[in-house]
């Protein structure tokens, strides 16, 4: 205990940085969990897809045509609210949303949850993580 106090006294900037970083990590975890945003790995996504999950690609049509997950539907985030009505039949099934890196999916997930979709997931790391795992992609229209 004496060594910890001595280290803290000798390195206040390091201790402060560690406490702030830890606090931000904990805050982010609670925020994400509180919003009901569940991240799935590529392997977990495959299991959900095998159970009939709806897969939504939030990237541009050009990126979608260049390569997307099998059976994915391409929806732009700007048109998401308008096209959501056509996917009501998937409310009881898992829904996986993804983009390039997994950064823009929280908005789509929140919209899906407000529309009473029960099992909504985000692909952790987006399609980049999918490709890093050497998972297959389809090209062209699905």
KACOR-V824087 format. One record per run of one state. SS is the DSSP state (alpha for helix, beta for strand, coil for the rest). FROM is the first residue (numbers start at 1). TO is the last residue. Records with the same first field share a line. If there is no record, write none. Layout:
SS=FROM-TO / FROM-TO
This chain:
coil=1-1 / 11-11 / 35-37 / 41-41 / 51-53 / 58-60 / 67-67 / 69-72 / 75-76 / 91-93 / 99-104 / 115-118 / 124-125 / 133-137 / 139-142
alpha=2-10 / 12-34 / 42-50 / 61-66 / 77-90 / 105-114 / 126-132
beta=38-40 / 54-57 / 68-68 / 73-74 / 94-98 / 119-123 / 138-138
